[in-house]
Amino acid sequence: MTTITRRDVIGGSAAVLAAATPVASALAQVGGVPRHDKEQHVTLECAFKDLVLDGTKVRARAYNNSIPGPVITTYPGQRLRITVKNALAPYESKYWPNPSEWDGEHNVPHHLGSTNLHLHGMDVIPHLFEPVGTSDVHAPMIEIEPGGSKEYVFDIPGNHPPGFDWYHPHHHGSTVVQAASGMAGGIVVLGAIDEVPEIKAAQQYYIVMQDIGLFPTDPGESAEALGLPAGTNISDIWTYLPKQNAIWQTFGGKVTMYNPKTQKAEDTDLKGGFTTGDYALRYYLVNGQPFFKETHNPDPNKATEPLATQLTPFTFKMAPGEVARFRMLNGNSDNYMPIAVEGHAMHLLALDGVNFPKVRTIAPVPIDTDPKNEGQIQLAPANRAEFLIKASMTPGTYKIVQLQQTQQFLFSAQKTIAVIEVSGPAKDMKLPTDLPVPTRDYPLISRREVEHLQVVYFADQFPGTQNPDVGIDFLLNGQQYEVEQVNYVVNRGGVEEWHLVVGDSQHGGSEGHPFHMHVNSFEVISVNGKLLEPGTIKDTIWIPAESTVVIRIRFKQFLGKAVFHCHILPHEDTGMMQNFLIKRRDQPFPTAVFDLPMHQRRRPLLGQVHMDMGGQH
Ligand SMILES: [Cu+2]
């Protein structure tokens, strides 16, 4: 079987890298040795981590003192036990300056020290609510408090697709603060694709992308909130520790606070607050190394165009004609990334951890003049791509770039993510064509199997009326997240077609949103009526503004309460998420869905359109 460790190099041969190039070293691994034990136990400890990024002192958050977190390698049929230990500091993020004024609203940043674990893209038991796998409509979300720990047990299905997934925190209210501080890591599921001779022969590289969003520390902030001894001088430290009602205003570059008495956002002299995207300072990392920097643009006419600085990117070394395997993760909290490899076709094996039956070869695009800026592949936040590159026979340096895009609130400049340096004696390596069919997701869903149609509307509303503290509402079907409510009920074994809609600017659709569903991957059928190639199976899909994306889902195995949400993490934390319940087909529709008092119901089933297609509900 495949021995991944030897090939898990992130930057090519360290000995031949130029001094100015970021140092190549093995991406941290955890557990998995020997890899084919029936059971493995992994510990992930969450704690603060000090870094110097491009000369800036940063107090980040990390798993096992590593950014990105260590790669977990598992395989179908394994029992994967993960103990999460929380060594972050308590931080209630209460209303400031009067903590007693907090009204319990949960769609604002809060409990920043609490965490939990999500295995993103893994088809495993729903694991966000207590107890794991619960079907209780009112079940609370798992909260591992500072000092606490929890063991998760995942039985990976025997037919789980082999591919690249990842893990990150998912505690509502602290997700973005933790993920945009460094907490994310890769999961590799081994399997048949690793035995394809041309793939097995290829050197494997990770490109794990993350962003670190930062503000200067406020005077009067306690060192203990950053897990440091009382009295420690933290004035030169940059971190992300927003007060729950203090909002960073992109327009104006200041921090305001909502005053419930005047119902107005009032100016403060705080240096940092919660943000929906624009930071005072943000670094973009590949495998923990910063490759790009953004700062707030003080020009009031260009507030949504952060000042951008390219830093020294990573270098991968390849021989002419060599084939290398890349596993790429967009682990950024909000940045949509059209990706292109200069002068090279991408031989795409898989998206979101489910490989295609045949390699999809995507021709190169000009990286400076591509008029549509679509690149070769488009990675929404949370998307993964696994691809082969066959290095050009012409020695030289070739960039891997994120093309600029204007699909979001903030302008996203072109970024050089990494460089491929092609040099030395040629190696004529071969590319595969056919790949092993991932049986959990094949055969594909036929149209006749669809029993039920759902519609999910994404909208933002400014100024916010449901979430005045944040000042902007991020809504699914007109409502904010309610932890103890279930908005959709589906049948295990059932097949549904969901229409995901982002309207125009008159209907809450000022920017695109990435839709992510837990537990089951889905097939993307069409975008704005244009059919995609069959077998485009994903767990997260970008919905551009003024667009409708159609997906089909089979609820294959697991029962219980789970979520779907926008994977722009500040949107998710401020309410762009809903619960759904996967029930046995012969179980009645849970009446508890309607147990809530009328004022808390908030149209629980809006958007659920029943179609008589022969299904039982
Ligand atoms: Cu969103």
Residues whose N, C-alpha, C, O or C-beta is under 5 A from the ligand:
A	BS01	CU	G512 H513 C566 I568 H571
